[in-house]
């Protein structure tokens, strides 16, 4: 079954091994898409890392990045869109997610999570997220997250509630 969602954008690595790096003047280097920056995201949320976020290697464990994605998305939907997570008729399920790790994060740091909307359908939305160290221009991680809205009763796709749709429209790139 094919996915109704657009494919993830192709993004080149932050750095490649010296043996395979293309010279700056090569056509491959010239056509490589740039990483997104802070200006590409209309909404930000500061998230404090916690001691428990670190793994035995001393940096935030990879699965915690997905928690940060979920946090910036749902904080925005609740505050800006009036999403009622306890009583609302529609709820959002994560159908797909992806994260690309570019630099380690660690406790104690404050992360600034940027959020934008890449695709807005009738019952689904594809967000793009970037995690930045506080005040830094380059992202430490980038990714995407797809919500499919379903009826609380019946678990079938349902149109995105009007207030939520309006706040998502404000984040379209």
Contact map, one row per residue, 1 for C-alpha under 8 A:
11100000000000000000000000000000000000000000000000000000000000000000000000000000000000000000000000000000000000000000000000000000000000000000000000000000000000000000000000000
11110000000000000000000000000000000000000000000000000000000000000000000000000000000000000000000000000000000000000000000000000000000000000000000000000000000000000000000000000
11111100000000000000000000000000000000000000000000000000000000000000000000000000000000000000000000000000000000000000000000000000000000000000000000000000000000000000000000000
01111100000000000000000000000000000000000000000000000000000000000000000000000000000000000000000000000000000000000000000000000000000000000000000000000000000000000000000000000
00111110000000000000000000000000000000000000000000000000000000000000000000000000000000000000000000000000000000000000000000000100000000000000000000000000000000000000000000000
00111111000000000000000000000000000000000000000000000000000000000000000000000000000000000000000000000000000000000000001000000000000000000000000000000000000000000000000000000
00001111100000000000000000000000000000000000000000000000000000000000000000000000000000000000000000000000000000000000000000000000000000000000000000000000000000000000000000000
00000111110000000000000000000000000000000000000000000000000000000000000000000000000000000000000000000000000000000000000000000000000000000000000100000000000000000000000000000
00000011111000000000000000000000000000000000000000000000000000000000000000000000000000000000000000000000000000000000000000000000000000000000000000000000000000000000000000000
00000001111100000000000000000000100000000000000000000000000000000000000000000000000000000000000000000000000000000000000000000000000000000000000000000000000000000000000000000
00000000111110000000000000000001111000000000000000000000000000000000000000000000000000000000000000000000000000000000000000000000000000000000000000000000000000000000000000000
00000000011111000000000000000001111000000000000000000000000000000000000000000000000000000000000000000000000000000000000000000000000000000000000000000000000000000000000000000
00000000001111110000000000000000000000000000000000000000000000000000000000000000000000000000000000000100000000000000000000000000000000000000000000000000000000000000000000000
00000000000111110000000000000000001000000000000000000000000000000000000000000000000000000000000000000100000000000000000000000000000000000000000000000000000000000000000000000
00000000000011111000100000000000000000000000000000000000000000000000000000000000000000000000000000000000000000000000000000000000000000000000000000000000000000000000000000000
00000000000011111101100000000000000000000000000000000000000000000000000000000000000000000000000000000000000000000000000000000000000000000000000000000000000000000000000000000
00000000000000111111100000000000000000000000000000000000000000000000000000000000000000000000000000000000000000000000000000000000000000000000000000000000000000000000000000000
00000000000000011111100000000000000000000000000000000000000000000000000000000000000000000000000000000000000000000000000000000000000000000000000000000000000000000000000000000
00000000000000001111100000000000000000000000000000000000000000000000000000000000000000000000000000000000000000000000000000000000000000000000000000000000000000000000000000000
00000000000000011111110000000000000000000000000000000000000000000000000000000000000000000000000000000000000000000000000000000000000000000000000000000000000000000000000000000
00000000000000111111111000000000000000000000000000000000000000000000000000000000000000000000000000000000000000000000000000000000000000000000000000000000000000000000000000000
00000000000000000001111101011000000000000000000000000000000000000000000000000000000000000000000000000000000000000000000000000000000000000000000000000000000000000000000000000
00000000000000000000111111001000000000000000000000000000000000000000000000000000000000000000000000000000000000000000000000000000000000000000000000000000000000000000000000000
00000000000000000000011111001100000000000000000000000000000000000000000000000000000000000000000000000000000000000000000000000000000000000000000000000000000000000000000000000
00000000000000000000001111101100000000000000000000000000000000000000000000000000000000000000000000000000000000000000000000000000000000000000000000000000000000000000000000000
00000000000000000000011111111100000000000000000000000000000000000000000000000000000000000000000000000000000000000000000000000000000000000000000000000000000000000000000000000
00000000000000000000000011111110000000000000000000000000000000000000000000000000000000000000000000000000000000000000000000000000000000000000000000000000000000000000000000000
00000000000000000000010001111111000000000000000000000000000000000000000000000000000000000000000000000000000000000000000000000000000000000000000000000000000000000000000000000
00000000000000000000011111111111000000000000000000000000000000000000000000000000000000000000000000000000000000000000000000000000000000000000000000000000000000000000000000000
00000000000000000000000111111111000000000000000000000000000000000000000000000000000000000000000000000000000000000000000000000000000000000000000000000000000000000000000000000
00000000000000000000000000111111100000000000000000000000000000000000000000000000000000000000000000000000000000000000000000000000000000000000000000000000000000000000000000000
00000000001100000000000000011111110000000000000000000000000000000000000000000000000000000000000000000000000000000000000000000000000000000000000000000000000000000000000000000
00000000011100000000000000000011111000000000000000000000000000000000000000000000000000000000000000000000000000000000000000000000000000000000000000000000000000000000000000000
00000000001100000000000000000001111100000000000000000000000000000000000000000000000000000000000000000000000000000000000000000000000000000000000000000000000000000000000000000
00000000001101000000000000000000111110000000000000000000000000000000000000000000000000000000000000000000000000000000000000000000000000000110000000000000000000000000000000000
00000000000000000000000000000000011111010000000000000000000000000000000000000000000000000000000000000000000000000000000000000000010000000110000000000000000000000000000000000
00000000000000000000000000000000001111111000000000000000000000000000000000000000000000000000000000000000000000000000000000000000000000001110000000000000000000000000000000000
00000000000000000000000000000000000111111000000000000000000000000000000000000000000000000000000000000000000000000100000000000000000000001100000000000000000000000000000000000
00000000000000000000000000000000000011111100000000000000000000000000000000000000000000000000000000000000000000000000000000000000000000000000000000000000000000000000000000000
00000000000000000000000000000000000111111100000000000000000000000000000000000000000000000000000000000000000000000001000000000000000000000000000000000000000000000000000000001
00000000000000000000000000000000000011111111000000000000000000000000000000000000000000000000000000000000000000000111000000000000000000000000000000000000000000000000000000100
00000000000000000000000000000000000000111111000000000000000000000000000000000000000000000000000000000000000000000111000000000000000000000000000000000000000000000000000000100
00000000000000000000000000000000000000001111100000000000000000000000000000000000000000000000000000000000000000000111000000000000000000000000000000000000000000000000000000100
00000000000000000000000000000000000000001111110000000000000000000000000100000000000000000000000000000000000000011110000000000000000000000000000000000000000000000000000000000
00000000000000000000000000000000000000000011111000000000000000000000000100000000000000000000000000000000000000011100000000000000000000000000000000000000000000000000000000000
00000000000000000000000000000000000000000001111100000000000000000000000000000000000000000000000000000000000001111000000000000000000000000000000000000000000000000000000000000
00000000000000000000000000000000000000000000111110000000000000000001000000000000000000000000000000000000000001111000000000000000000000000000000000000000000000000000000000000
00000000000000000000000000000000000000000000011111000000000000000000000000000000000000000000000000000000000111100000000000000000000000000000000000000000000000000000000000000
00000000000000000000000000000000000000000000001111101000000000000000000000000000000000000000000000000000011111100000000000000000000000000000000000000000000000000000000000000
00000000000000000000000000000000000000000000000111111100000000000000000000000000000000000000000000000000001100000000000000000000000000000000000000000000000000000000000000000
00000000000000000000000000000000000000000000000011111100000000000000000000000000000000000000000000000000001100000000000000000000000000000000000000000000000000000000000000000
00000000000000000000000000000000000000000000000001111110000000000000000000000000000000000000000000000000000000000000000000000000000000000000000000000000000000000000000000000
00000000000000000000000000000000000000000000000011111110001110010000000000000000000000000000000000000000011000000000000000000000000000000000000000000000000000000000000000000
00000000000000000000000000000000000000000000000001111111111110000000000000000000000000000000000000000000011000000000000000000000000000000000000000000000000000000000000000000
00000000000000000000000000000000000000000000000000011111111110000000000000000000000000000000000000000000000000000000000000000000000000000000000000000000000000000000000000000
00000000000000000000000000000000000000000000000000000111111000000000000000000000000000000000000000000000000000000000000000000000000000000000000000000000000000000000000000000
00000000000000000000000000000000000000000000000000000111111000000000000000000000000000000000000000000000000000000000000000000000000000000000000000000000000000000000000000000
00000000000000000000000000000000000000000000000000000111111100000000000000000000000000000000000000000000010000000000000000000000000000000000000000000000000000000000000000000
00000000000000000000000000000000000000000000000000001111111110000000000000000000000000000000000000000001111000000000000000000000000000000000000000000000000000000000000000000
00000000000000000000000000000000000000000000000000001110011111011000000000000000000000000000000000000001111000000000000000000000000000000000000000000000000000000000000000000
00000000000000000000000000000000000000000000000000001110001111111000000000000000000000000000000000000000000000000000000000000000000000000000000000000000000000000000000000000
00000000000000000000000000000000000000000000000000000000000111111100000000000000000000000000000000000000000000000000000000000000000000000000000000000000000000000000000000000
00000000000000000000000000000000000000000000000000000000000011111110000000000000000000000000000000000000000000000000000000000000000000000000000000000000000000000000000000000
00000000000000000000000000000000000000000000000000001000000111111111000000000000000000000000000000000000000000000000000000000000000000000000000000000000000000000000000000000
00000000000000000000000000000000000000000000000000000000000111111111100000000000000000000000000000100000000000000000000000000000000000000000000000000000000000000000000000000
00000000000000000000000000000000000000000000000000000000000001111111110000000000000000000000000010100000000000000000000000000000000000000000000000000000000000000000000000000
00000000000000000000000000000000000000000000000000000000000000111111111000000000000000000000000000000000000000000000000000000000000000000000000000000000000000000000000000000
00000000000000000000000000000000000000000000001000000000000000011111111100000000000000000000000000000000000000001000000000000000000000000000000000000000000000000000000000000
00000000000000000000000000000000000000000000000000000000000000001111111110000000000000000000000000000000000000001000000000000000100000000000000010000000000000000000000000000
00000000000000000000000000000000000000000000000000000000000000000111111111000000000000000000000000000000000000000000000000000000000000000000000000000000000000000000000000000
00000000000000000000000000000000000000000000000000000000000000000011111111100000000000000000000000000000000000000000000000000000000000000000000000000000000000000000000000000
00000000000000000000000000000000000000000001100000000000000000000001111111110000000000000000000000000000000000001110000000000000000000000000000000000000000000000000000000000
00000000000000000000000000000000000000000000000000000000000000000000111111111000000000000000000000000000000000000010000000000000000000000000000000000000000000000000000000000
00000000000000000000000000000000000000000000000000000000000000000000011111111100000000000000000000000000000000000000000000000000000000000000000000000000000000000000000000000
00000000000000000000000000000000000000000000000000000000000000000000001111111110000000000000000000000000000000000000000000000000000000000000000000000000000000000000000000000
00000000000000000000000000000000000000000000000000000000000000000000000111111111100000000000000000000000000000000000000000000000000000000000000000000000000000000000000000000
00000000000000000000000000000000000000000000000000000000000000000000000011111111111000000000000000000000000000000000000000000000000000000000000000000000000000000001001000000
00000000000000000000000000000000000000000000000000000000000000000000000001111111111110000000000000000000000000000000000000000000000000000000000000000000000000000000000000000
00000000000000000000000000000000000000000000000000000000000000000000000000111111111000000000000000000000000000000000000000000000000000000000000000000000000000000000000000000
00000000000000000000000000000000000000000000000000000000000000000000000000011111110000000000000000000000000000000000000000000000000000000000000000000000000000000001001000000
00000000000000000000000000000000000000000000000000000000000000000000000000011111111000000000000000000000000000000000000000000000000000000000000000000000000000000011111100000
00000000000000000000000000000000000000000000000000000000000000000000000000001111111100000000000000000000000000000000000000000000000000000000000000000000000000000011000000000
00000000000000000000000000000000000000000000000000000000000000000000000000001110111110010000000000000000000000000000000000000000000000000000000000000000000000000011000000000
00000000000000000000000000000000000000000000000000000000000000000000000000000100011111110000000000000000000000000000000000000000000000000000000000000000000000000000000000000
00000000000000000000000000000000000000000000000000000000000000000000000000000100001111110010000000000000000000000000000000000000000000000000000000000000000000000000000000000
00000000000000000000000000000000000000000000000000000000000000000000000000000000000111110000000000000000000000000000000000000000000000000000000000000000000000000000000000000
00000000000000000000000000000000000000000000000000000000000000000000000000000000000111111000000000000000000000000000000000000000000000000000000000000000000000000000000000000
00000000000000000000000000000000000000000000000000000000000000000000000000000000001111111110000000000000000000000000000000000000000000000000000000000001000000000000000000000
00000000000000000000000000000000000000000000000000000000000000000000000000000000000000111110000000000000000000000000000000000000000000000000000000000011100000000000000000000
00000000000000000000000000000000000000000000000000000000000000000000000000000000000000011111000000000000000000000000000000000000000000000000000000001111000001011000000000000
00000000000000000000000000000000000000000000000000000000000000000000000000000000000010011111100000000000000000000000000000000000000000000000000000001111000000000000000000000
00000000000000000000000000000000000000000000000000000000000000000000000000000000000000000111110000000000000000000000000000000000000000000000000000111100000000000000000000000
00000000000000000000000000000000000000000000000000000000000000000000000000000000000000000011111000000000000000000000000000000000000000000000000000111100000000000000000000000
00000000000000000000000000000000000000000000000000000000000000000000000000000000000000000001111110000000000000000000000000000000000000000000000011110000000000000000000000000
00000000000000000000000000000000000000000000000000000000000000000000000000000000000000000000111110000000000000000000000000000000000000000000000011110000000000000000000000000
00000000000000000000000000000000000000000000000000000000000000000000000000000000000000000000011111000000000000000000000000000000000000000000000011100000000000000000000000000
00000000000000000000000000000000000000000000000000000000000000000100000000000000000000000000011111100000000000000000000000000000000000000000001111000000000000000000000000000
00000000000000000000000000000000000000000000000000000000000000000000000000000000000000000000000111110000000000000000000000000000000000000000001110000000000000000000000000000
00000000000000000000000000000000000000000000000000000000000000001100000000000000000000000000000011111000000000000000000000000000000000000000111100000000000000000000000000000
00000000000000000000000000000000000000000000000000000000000000000000000000000000000000000000000001111100000000000000000000000000000000000000111000000000000000000000000000000
00000000000000000000000000000000000000000000000000000000000000000000000000000000000000000000000000111111000000000000000000000000000000000001110000000000000000000000000000000
00000000000011000000000000000000000000000000000000000000000000000000000000000000000000000000000000011111000000000000000000000000000000000011110000000000000000000000000000000
00000000000000000000000000000000000000000000000000000000000000000000000000000000000000000000000000001111100000000000000000000000000000000011100000000000000000000000000000000
00000000000000000000000000000000000000000000000000000000001100000000000000000000000000000000000000001111110000000000000000000000000000000001000000000000000000000000000000000
00000000000000000000000000000000000000000000000000000000001100000000000000000000000000000000000000000011111010000000000000000000000010000001000000000000000000000000000000000
00000000000000000000000000000000000000000000000010001100011100000000000000000000000000000000000000000001111110000000000000000000000000000000000000000000000000000000000000000
00000000000000000000000000000000000000000000000011101100001100000000000000000000000000000000000000000000111110000000000000000000000000000000000000000000000000000000000000000
00000000000000000000000000000000000000000000000111100000000000000000000000000000000000000000000000000000011111000000000000000000000000000000000000000000000000000000000000000
00000000000000000000000000000000000000000000000110000000000000000000000000000000000000000000000000000000111111100000000000000000000011000000000000000000000000000000000000000
00000000000000000000000000000000000000000000011110000000000000000000000000000000000000000000000000000000000111110000000000000000000011000000000000000000000000000000000000000
00000000000000000000000000000000000000000000011110000000000000000000000000000000000000000000000000000000000011111000000000000000001111000000000000000000000000000000000000000
00000000000000000000000000000000000000000001111000000000000000000000000000000000000000000000000000000000000001111100000000000000001111000000000000000000000000000000000000000
00000000000000000000000000000000000000000001111000000000000000000001100100000000000000000000000000000000000000111110000000000000111100000000000000000000000000000000000000000
00000000000000000000000000000000000001001111100000000000000000000000000100000000000000000000000000000000000000011111000000000000111100000000000000000000000000000000000000000
00000000000000000000000000000000000000001111000000000000000000000000000110000000000000000000000000000000000000001111100000000011110000000000000000000000000000000000000000100
00000000000000000000000000000000000000011110000000000000000000000000000000000000000000000000000000000000000000000111110000000011100000000000000000000000000000000000000000111
00000000000000000000000000000000000000000000000000000000000000000000000000000000000000000000000000000000000000000011111100001111000000000000000000000000000000000000000110111
00000000000000000000000000000000000000000000000000000000000000000000000000000000000000000000000000000000000000000001111100001111000000000000000000000000000000000000000000011
00000100000000000000000000000000000000000000000000000000000000000000000000000000000000000000000000000000000000000000111110001110000000000000000000000000000000000000000000010
00000000000000000000000000000000000000000000000000000000000000000000000000000000000000000000000000000000000000000000111111011100000000000000000000000000000000000000000110000
00000000000000000000000000000000000000000000000000000000000000000000000000000000000000000000000000000000000000000000001111111000000000000000000000000000000000000000000000000
00000000000000000000000000000000000000000000000000000000000000000000000000000000000000000000000000000000000000000000000111110000000000000000000000000000000001110000000000000
00000000000000000000000000000000000000000000000000000000000000000000000000000000000000000000000000000000000000000000000011111000000000000000000000011100000011110000000000000
00000000000000000000000000000000000000000000000000000000000000000000000000000000000000000000000000000000000000000000000111111100000000000000000001111000000000010000000000000
00000000000000000000000000000000000000000000000000000000000000000000000000000000000000000000000000000000000000000000111110111110000000000000000001110000000000000000000000000
00001000000000000000000000000000000000000000000000000000000000000000000000000000000000000000000000000000000000000000111100011111000000000000000111100000000000000000000000000
00000000000000000000000000000000000000000000000000000000000000000000000000000000000000000000000000000000000000000011111000001111100000000000000111000000000000000000000000000
00000000000000000000000000000000000000000000000000000000000000000000000000000000000000000000000000000000000000000011110000000111110000000000011110000000000000000000000000000
00000000000000000000000000000000000000000000000000000000000000000000100000000000000000000000000000000000000000001111000000000011111000000000011110000000000000000000000000000
00000000000000000000000000000000000100000000000000000000000000000000000000000000000000000000000000000000000000001110000000000001111100000011111000000000000000000000000000000
00000000000000000000000000000000000000000000000000000000000000000000000000000000000000000000000000000000000000111100000000000000111110000011110000000000000000000000000000000
00000000000000000000000000000000000000000000000000000000000000000000000000000000000000000000000000000000000000111100000000000000011111111111100000000000000000000000000000000
00000000000000000000000000000000000000000000000000000000000000000000000000000000000000000000000000000000100011110000000000000000001111110011000000000000000000000000000000000
00000000000000000000000000000000000000000000000000000000000000000000000000000000000000000000000000000000000011110000000000000000000111110000000000000000000000000000000000000
00000000000000000000000000000000000000000000000000000000000000000000000000000000000000000000000000000000000000000000000000000000000111111000000000000000000000000000000000000
00000000000000000000000000000000000000000000000000000000000000000000000000000000000000000000000000000000000000000000000000000000000111111110000000000000000000000000000000000
00000000000000000000000000000000000011000000000000000000000000000000000000000000000000000000000000000000000000000000000000000000000100111110000000000000000000000000000000000
00000000000000000000000000000000001111000000000000000000000000000000000000000000000000000000000000000000000000000000000000000000000100011111000000000000000000000000000000000
00000000000000000000000000000000001110000000000000000000000000000000000000000000000000000000000000000110000000000000000000000000011110011111110000000000000000000000000000000
00000000000000000000000000000000000000000000000000000000000000000000000000000000000000000000000000001111100000000000000000000000011110000111110000000000000000000000000000000
00000000000000000000000000000000000000000000000000000000000000000000000000000000000000000000000000111110000000000000000000000000011100000011111000000000000000000000000000000
00000000000000000000000000000000000000000000000000000000000000000000000000000000000000000000000000111100000000000000000000000001111000000011111100000000000000000000000000000
00000000000000000000000000000000000000000000000000000000000000000000000000000000000000000000000011110000000000000000000000000001110000000000111110000000000000000000000000000
00000001000000000000000000000000000000000000000000000000000000000000000000000000000000000000000011100000000000000000000000000111100000000000011111000000000000000000000000000
00000000000000000000000000000000000000000000000000000000000000000000100000000000000000000000011111000000000000000000000000000111100000000000001111100000000000000000000000000
00000000000000000000000000000000000000000000000000000000000000000000000000000000000000000000011110000000000000000000000000011110000000000000000111110000000000000000000000000
00000000000000000000000000000000000000000000000000000000000000000000000000000000000000000001111100000000000000000000000000011100000000000000000011111000000000000000000000000
00000000000000000000000000000000000000000000000000000000000000000000000000000000000000000001111000000000000000000000000000111000000000000000000001111100000010000000000000000
00000000000000000000000000000000000000000000000000000000000000000000000000000000000000000111100000000000000000000000000000110000000000000000000000111110000011110000000000000
00000000000000000000000000000000000000000000000000000000000000000000000000000000000000000111100000000000000000000000000000100000000000000000000000011111011111100000000000000
00000000000000000000000000000000000000000000000000000000000000000000000000000000000000001110000000000000000000000000000000000000000000000000000000001111111111000000000000000
00000000000000000000000000000000000000000000000000000000000000000000000000000000000000011110000000000000000000000000000000000000000000000000000000000111111000000000000000000
00000000000000000000000000000000000000000000000000000000000000000000000000000000000000001000000000000000000000000000000000000000000000000000000000000011111000000000000000000
00000000000000000000000000000000000000000000000000000000000000000000000000000000000000000000000000000000000000000000000000000000000000000000000000000111111100000000000000000
00000000000000000000000000000000000000000000000000000000000000000000000000000000000000000000000000000000000000000000000000000000000000000000000000000111111110000000000000000
00000000000000000000000000000000000000000000000000000000000000000000000000000000000000000000000000000000000000000000000000000000000000000000000000000110011111000000000000000
00000000000000000000000000000000000000000000000000000000000000000000000000000000000000000000000000000000000000000000000000100000000000000000000000011110001111100000000000000
00000000000000000000000000000000000000000000000000000000000000000000000000000000000000000100000000000000000000000000000001100000000000000000000000001110000111110000000000000
00000000000000000000000000000000000000000000000000000000000000000000000000000000000000000000000000000000000000000000000001100000000000000000000000001100000011111000000000000
00000000000000000000000000000000000000000000000000000000000000000000000000000000000000000100000000000000000000000000000001110000000000000000000000001000000001111101100000000
00000000000000000000000000000000000000000000000000000000000000000000000000000000000000000100000000000000000000000000000000000000000000000000000000000000000000111111100000000
00000000000000000000000000000000000000000000000000000000000000000000000000000000000000000000000000000000000000000000000000000000000000000000000000000000000000011111110000000
00000000000000000000000000000000000000000000000000000000000000000000000000000000111000000000000000000000000000000000000000000000000000000000000000000000000000001111111000000
00000000000000000000000000000000000000000000000000000000000000000000000000001001111000000000000000000000000000000000000000000000000000000000000000000000000000011111111100000
00000000000000000000000000000000000000000000000000000000000000000000000000000000100000000000000000000000000000000000000000000000000000000000000000000000000000011111111110000
00000000000000000000000000000000000000000000000000000000000000000000000000000000100000000000000000000000000000000000000000000000000000000000000000000000000000000111111111000
00000000000000000000000000000000000000000000000000000000000000000000000000001001100000000000000000000000000000000000000000000000000000000000000000000000000000000011111111100
00000000000000000000000000000000000000000000000000000000000000000000000000000000100000000000000000000000000000000000100100000000000000000000000000000000000000000001111111110
00000000000000000000000000000000000000000000000000000000000000000000000000000000000000000000000000000000000000000000100100000000000000000000000000000000000000000000111111110
00000000000000000000000000000000000000000000000000000000000000000000000000000000000000000000000000000000000000000000000000000000000000000000000000000000000000000000011111110
00000000000000000000000000000000000000001110000000000000000000000000000000000000000000000000000000000000000000000011100000000000000000000000000000000000000000000000001111111
00000000000000000000000000000000000000000000000000000000000000000000000000000000000000000000000000000000000000000001111000000000000000000000000000000000000000000000000111111
00000000000000000000000000000000000000010000000000000000000000000000000000000000000000000000000000000000000000000001110000000000000000000000000000000000000000000000000000111
